[in-house]
Amino acid sequence: MNRIVEGKLDRRRKAVFEFLFGTEFAAKETKTDCNWRTIRGTPVCIGGSGKIERGPKTMQGKRPDELPRRLPAGKGERAALPVEGRTRLVDSFRQEEWLDADVDELQTQLGMIDSEMLKLQDAEPSRERDERMKELQEASDYVAELESVALERVARSPVASEQQKRLIAGLPEGWEYRRDDNQIFDEDGNVYYLTDDERDDVRTIEEALRNAGHDPNRVALEGDLKRVGASFLDDIEPDERGSLIQEGTERAYVQIEDEQIDEWDKIPFSVQREIEEQIAVDAAEQVRNDSDFYEELQSKAQDEFEAEFDEQEFQQELIEMQVAQGKSREEAEAFLYEAWLEESDWIVSERNDRQEKFVQDLINGSWGDEQFEREARWRAENFDEDDSLQFARDNGYLDDLDGTTSARMEELNLSQDDLATMFGLDDTFELTVKPDEDTKGIQVAWAAGGNWKNGLIDRKIYTDDDGEIVVKHDYFWAPKNAESGFGLQVFSRSVAAYRGNGFAKIKTHAAGSGLSLQQNPKAMNGFYTWAMFGFDQDVSTLSDDNVKDAISSDWPEAETVLDIIQAEGGAEWWRRNGGGTEEMEFDLSTGSRSMKQLESYMSQRKQRREQAIGKIEQYERRKRK
């Protein structure tokens, strides 16, 4: 990606960060020589020296490992950008050339924001949760606004011709097409600039291929085959039951996080919050019972008394006391004058009484509450991660977590070998297995190079209320270098393994909609893809009322999504009009509708591959003649 494109992406990121984390944070000059990362909820930019160059002031100039271990999560100088500021930014973006990559990034942002909002909806009500929900909703609205602008710009770009797509898809090994700057590089590094004219593009590509000794017609046929994808189907023949849904032989590397928890970050987030809340409660109680702190508070209150004590008002009160006892005002003033000169015990006692009452009223009132709360908050915040970990262990918070992964795997009758072969992934994939507190099951996850943007697979395996083993497919982003059909390979092999391990069903939230897909062909398409793979959902439970209305009008007899998918013309209708599929399920039982749909889809995909391969072979035979 060239520096111009990087600059555009950085500017878009800056705009999003400006909204999420405040104008002071985002106002610094945009740089392209540092890498953005999110550390404990706060975006920072790390330079070549390994130190943080951009981000909250308290973090700048430090390496990530030099940051305080109890760094508050996600509080990076946050100040919501005013509406007029957001409008200005969006309007300025309308003047720029948006790329598909921008749309992808914005949709990814929306997906992560929506995911956190879904988790917070199930959390215990609290002021902090409500504030974060409000923040996330504002962020979601803003990023969605940017996304609509990006989609509008991308939609204006000319759609590549079918022939151009075929040639680009079939480029020989060593050739590269860069979508962001619309250039092709051959194996020798020569660059071919494509234009906005599709016919010129085709001629440019064909000429480049001929000059390098390649046959453009053969390249186009190879492109057809690559666009079909799913090359793994070439090595699969129907088994004795006639099924193409078969387990793979690949083995992923599996890391089970099961040792005694010895780091704060290994504790599930929900448990961390519970521990931190209890630390705060204990700190508040300790402060109230701390005699040394109470003496300090009394001393501060006495200083407040001295600052506010009015001698003349005090003298007037003493005179009024003497008058009330029968003295004339002249006698009372003379009496007080003598007593004041002698510093009589009576005056000292009266002054002390007033001081004691003032101090007690101050400590017992809002001033005292504020002092106690401030001290308790300071003590809680000064618990470092080691202190918090020890507190958690001393108070039993880790009793159910140490060794939990193995215990839960045993309950699910799963071994490490089972997980290694369960997803059709080879040993370049490192799966991390740890407890999942939401389901009381296990989480199996992989992120490419530790960065989910380069590829992510996230699965939750648990026993539901009916005693059945369920697997929830939370996230799936194919690796950037994966061929078309990688998702089908992973899914079909997972289905075979799930069935072999006695799982009952798969659940997923299938993102995207027909409307967004029409606006941008690269938008999230889970609502369509997973339905084609066999996931189903009752129409009555779809979250999009517009989709339900359209189904009522065009498919009045349809009760489920598969009723539409499996009807003549239904798949294309669903691709253009579907959505709202937040509660999809795949029935793993033998002969289920889900299984039949997946078998049918794989069979059709295999036939398409065989046809594409046949055309290549036929072309080669004609050439030889």
Secondary structure by P-SEA (a helix, b strand, c coil): ccaaaaaaaaaaaaaaaaaacccccccccccccbbbbbcccbbbbbccccccccccccccccccccccccccccccccccccaaaaaaaaaaaccccccaaaaaaaaaaaaaaaaaaaaaaaccccaaaaaaaaaaaaaaaaaaaaaaaaaaaaaacccccaaaaaaaaacccccccccccbbbbccccbbbbbcccaaaaaaaaaaaaaaacccaaaaaaaaaaaaaccccccccccccccccccccccccbbbbccccccccccccaaaaaaaaaaaaaaaaaaaaacaaaaaaaaaaaaaaaaacccaaaaaaaaaaaaaaacccaaaaaaaaaaaaaaccaaaaaaaaaaaaaaaaaaaacaaaaaaaaaaaaaaaaaccaaaaaaaaaaacccccccaaaaaaaaaaccccccccccccccccbbbbbbbbccccbbbbbcccccccccbbbbbbbbbccccbbbbbbcccccccccccaaaaaaaaaaaaaaaaacccbbbbbbbbcaaaaaaccccccccccccccbbbbbccccccaaaaaaaaacccccccaaaaaaccaaaaaaaaccccccbbbbbcccccaaaaaaaaaaaaaaaaaaaaaaaaaaaaaaaac
